[in-house]
Amino acid sequence: MARVVVGIDGSEQALVAVRAGAVEAARRHLPLRIVHAFVWPLLHVKVGPVADDMPGTGLEHHAEELLGEAAAVAREVAPALEITTDLVDGAATPVIIEASRNATLLVLGDRGLGSISGLIVGSVAVHATAHAHCPVLIVRGAVTPSGPIVVGVDGSESSELAVAFAYEEAARRAAPLNAVIAWHEADPAGAHEWRSAEYSAEIFENEARRVLSESLAGWREKFPEVEVNPEAVRGHPRQVLVERSKTAQLVVAGARGRDTFKGLLLGSVSQSLVYHAGCPVAVVRGTTL
C-alpha cells in the first residue's frame, strides 16, 4: 500500500522528522507509518519489565512509549491522518531500508541518538539515500516557506526522476521551481586543440544549457501552473546546490548521476547535501507510487 514512512529513535530531530512526515502524508492524501528499530533483542538484552509488579518498565515499554509520543505529534500536525506505528526488531539500517519498500516517501532526520540506540543517525540517513526503495526526505536545516524548490540536473536517468519529483513538489506546494545545472571546464581528449579557455567555457556552457533544456522538455505542459527558472551555473555542483539551499524550502537531487562534462556528480552531490544543505533534502531513486 502506498504510504509515507518516517523513522524515529526518540531524539528531538526524530520528532521534527515526524512532523515533516505528517505534512507530506497529508499533502499526498496517504497514510503515515512510524517505525522504530528495536536492536536490543539482537544483542540478547532483556527487554521486558524490570519486575512482574512493574509492568510499565523495560526497554520494550519505553520503545512503545516513543512510538505513542510520535503518533501524538503527527496527529497534532494532521488530525485526520491515518497513522500506524511499528516496533521492528533489527538493526537501524536494514530496518529502515526494508520499511521503504512499497512506500511513496521515506522521511528521516539527519542525526539522532547514536549508532546503537538510534535509528536516525548520520550513517543511516546516508545509507538510506543510497539504498532505499523510494525517494528519501532528509529533514535538516531551516525551511524557507516562501523559497523555491531547487533541483539539480545533469541529464542522467536519476536526474530525470529528480526533475519529475521536483515538479510534483512544486505543484503541491504552489512554489516556484529552480532547475539548476552546474558546470565547469574539463580537460577532455583534444583539449589542446582549443585556442582559449574562453572557447572551452563557451562549449561547456552551451552543452549545459542543452542538457537543461532537454531535461525540462515536456514538463511545462504537464505542470503549466509551476513557475520554472532554469539556471546554468559555472561552478562546482556541490557548492552551487548547497548555496542555493540556503534560501530554498527544499532541494532535490538524484541518487546518482553522470560525468558528462564535469557536471553534476549526483551520487557525491546528494551525500554532500545530506551533510551540508541549509534546508530539507529529497534524494530521489526508484519510482514514486
C-alpha positions in Angstrom: 0.0 0.0 0.0 1.3 3.5 -0.9 2.2 5.4 2.3 4.7 7.8 3.8 7.2 6.2 6.2 9.1 8.0 9.0 11.7 6.6 11.2 12.1 7.6 14.9 14.7 7.0 17.6 13.5 9.2 20.5 15.6 12.2 19.6 14.2 15.7 19.1 15.3 15.6 15.5 13.2 12.4 15.0 10.1 14.3 16.2 10.9 17.0 13.7 11.0 14.3 11.0 7.6 13.0 12.3 6.1 16.5 11.8 7.5 16.7 8.3 6.3 13.2 7.5 2.8 14.1 8.7 2.8 17.1 6.5 4.0 15.1 3.5 1.4 12.4 4.1 -1.4 14.9 4.3 -0.2 16.6 1.1 -0.3 13.3 -0.7 -3.6 12.1 1.0 -1.7 9.0 2.1 -1.4 7.2 5.5 1.6 7.6 7.7 3.6 4.7 9.1 6.0 5.4 12.0 8.8 2.9 12.5 11.2 2.3 15.4 14.1 -0.1 15.0 14.5 -2.2 18.2 18.0 -3.6 18.2 18.2 -4.9 21.8 16.7 -8.4 21.2 19.5 -8.9 18.7 22.0 -8.2 21.5 20.3 -10.7 23.8 19.3 -7.9 26.2 16.3 -8.3 28.5 13.6 -6.0 27.0 10.6 -6.9 29.3 9.6 -5.3 32.6 12.1 -5.0 35.3 9.9 -7.0 37.6 6.5 -8.7 37.4 4.9 -6.0 39.6 6.4 -3.2 37.4 4.7 -3.7 34.0 5.3 -0.1 32.9 9.1 -0.6 32.8 11.6 -2.2 30.5 13.1 -1.3 27.1 10.2 -2.6 25.1 7.7 -0.5 27.0 9.9 2.6 26.6 10.1 1.9 22.8 6.3 1.7 22.6 6.0 5.0 24.5 8.3 6.6 21.9 6.0 5.4 19.1 3.0 6.7 21.0 4.6 10.1 21.5 5.5 10.3 17.8 1.9 9.3 16.8 0.5 12.1 19.0 2.9 14.6 17.5 1.8 13.5 14.0 -1.9 13.9 14.9 -1.2 17.4 16.2 0.0 18.3 12.7 -2.7 16.4 10.7 -5.6 15.3 12.9 -7.4 13.4 10.1 -4.3 11.4 9.1 -4.4 7.6 9.2 -1.4 6.7 11.4 0.2 3.3 12.2 3.2 2.5 14.4 5.6 -0.4 14.2 8.2 -1.6 16.6 10.5 -3.7 14.4 13.2 -6.0 15.8 16.5 -5.3 14.0 19.4 -3.0 13.4 18.6 0.5 12.2 19.8 0.5 8.6 18.3 -2.8 7.4 15.0 -2.0 9.2 14.6 1.4 7.6 15.6 0.1 4.1 13.1 -2.7 4.4 10.4 -0.2 5.6 10.9 1.8 2.4 9.5 -1.0 0.2 6.2 0.0 -1.3 6.5 3.4 0.3 5.9 6.7 -1.6 8.4 8.6 0.6 10.8 7.8 3.4 11.3 10.6 5.9 14.4 10.7 8.2 16.1 13.2 10.4 19.8 14.0 9.6 21.0 12.9 13.0 19.9 11.1 16.2 20.9 9.4 19.4 23.7 7.2 18.3 24.8 4.2 16.3 23.4 1.6 18.6 20.3 3.0 20.2 19.4 5.4 17.4 17.5 4.9 14.2 18.1 8.3 12.7 21.8 8.8 12.7 24.0 10.3 10.0 25.2 7.0 8.7 21.6 5.6 8.5 20.5 8.7 6.6 23.4 8.3 4.1 22.8 4.6 3.6 19.1 5.2 3.1 19.7 7.8 0.4 21.9 5.2 -1.4 19.8 2.1 -0.9 16.1 2.9 -0.1 13.4 1.7 -2.5 11.7 5.1 -2.7 12.6 8.8 -2.6 14.1 9.9 0.8 13.4 13.2 2.5 16.2 14.2 4.9 14.9 16.8 7.4 17.7 19.2 8.1 18.5 22.9 8.1 15.7 25.5 8.1 12.6 25.7 5.9 12.0 29.0 4.0 8.3 28.7 3.3 8.4 31.3 0.5 11.5 29.9 -1.0 11.7 27.8 -4.2 12.1 24.1 -4.8 15.6 23.6 -6.2 16.5 20.6 -8.3 19.9 19.5 -9.6 20.0 18.5 -13.2 22.6 16.5 -15.2 20.6 14.7 -17.9 21.0 11.2 -16.3 18.2 8.8 -15.6 18.5 9.6 -11.9 18.3 13.3 -12.7 15.1 12.7 -14.8 13.5 11.1 -11.7 14.6 14.1 -9.6 13.1 16.6 -12.0 9.8 14.7 -12.0 9.7 14.7 -8.2 10.6 18.4 -8.0 7.8 19.4 -10.4 5.3 17.4 -8.4 6.5 19.0 -5.1 6.4 22.5 -6.7 2.8 21.9 -7.8 1.8 20.5 -4.4 3.4 23.5 -2.5 2.5 26.2 -5.1 6.2 27.0 -5.1 8.5 28.2 -7.9 11.0 25.6 -9.3 14.6 26.5 -9.8 16.2 23.9 -12.1 20.0 24.2 -11.8 22.8 22.6 -13.8 26.3 23.3 -12.6 29.3 23.0 -14.9 33.0 23.8 -15.1 35.7 23.2 -17.7 37.1 19.7 -18.1 40.3 18.6 -19.9 39.0 16.1 -22.4 41.0 14.5 -25.2 41.7 17.0 -27.8 41.5 20.0 -25.5 45.0 21.0 -26.6 43.5 21.9 -29.9 41.2 24.5 -28.4 42.5 28.0 -28.8 41.5 29.5 -25.5 39.9 28.9 -22.1 37.1 31.2 -23.1 36.2 29.0 -26.0 36.3 25.9 -23.7 34.0 27.6 -21.3 31.6 28.5 -24.0 31.5 24.9 -25.2 30.7 23.6 -21.8 28.1 26.3 -21.0 26.3 25.6 -24.3 26.3 21.9 -23.5 24.9 22.5 -20.0 22.1 24.7 -21.4 21.2 22.0 -24.0 21.1 19.3 -21.3 19.0 21.5 -19.1 16.5 22.3 -21.8 16.1 18.7 -22.8 15.6 17.7 -19.1 12.8 20.2 -18.7 11.1 19.5 -22.1 7.5 18.3 -21.7 7.2 19.1 -18.0 6.0 22.7 -18.6 3.0 21.3 -20.5 2.2 18.8 -17.7 2.6 21.4 -14.9 1.7 24.7 -16.5 0.9 26.2 -13.1 4.6 25.8 -11.9 6.9 28.8 -12.4 10.2 27.4 -13.7 13.5 29.2 -13.5 16.3 27.3 -15.4 19.9 28.1 -14.4 23.1 27.0 -16.0 25.8 28.0 -13.4 29.5 27.9 -13.7 30.9 26.3 -10.5 31.2 23.0 -8.7 27.8 21.3 -8.4 28.1 20.6 -4.6 28.9 24.2 -3.8 26.3 25.6 -6.1 23.4 23.5 -4.7 24.5 23.9 -1.1 24.5 27.7 -1.7 21.0 27.6 -3.4 19.7 25.5 -0.5 20.2 28.4 1.9 17.1 30.2 0.5 15.1 27.2 -0.6 12.3 25.3 1.1 13.5 22.0 -0.5 16.5 20.9 -2.6 16.1 17.8 -4.8 18.8 15.6 -6.2 19.1 12.2 -7.9 20.8 9.3 -6.1 23.5 9.1 -8.7 24.4 10.9 -11.9 27.0 11.0 -14.6 30.1 12.9 -15.5 29.2 14.1 -19.0 31.1 17.3 -18.9 32.3 17.6 -15.4 28.7 18.3 -14.5 26.6 17.1 -11.6 28.1 14.0 -10.0 24.8 13.4 -8.2 26.0 10.4 -6.2 28.5 12.6 -4.4 26.4 15.7 -4.6 23.4 14.1 -2.9 25.5 12.9 0.0 27.1 16.3 0.3 23.6 17.9 0.5 22.6 15.4 3.3 25.5 16.8 5.4 25.6 20.4 4.4 22.3 21.7 2.9 20.6 24.6 4.5 17.1 23.1 4.1 15.5 19.7 3.8 16.9 17.4 1.1 15.0 15.0 -1.1 17.2 12.3 -2.7 15.3 10.5 -5.5 15.8 6.9 -6.5 13.5 4.3 -7.9 9.9 5.4 -8.8 7.3 7.1 -6.7 3.9 5.4 -6.2 
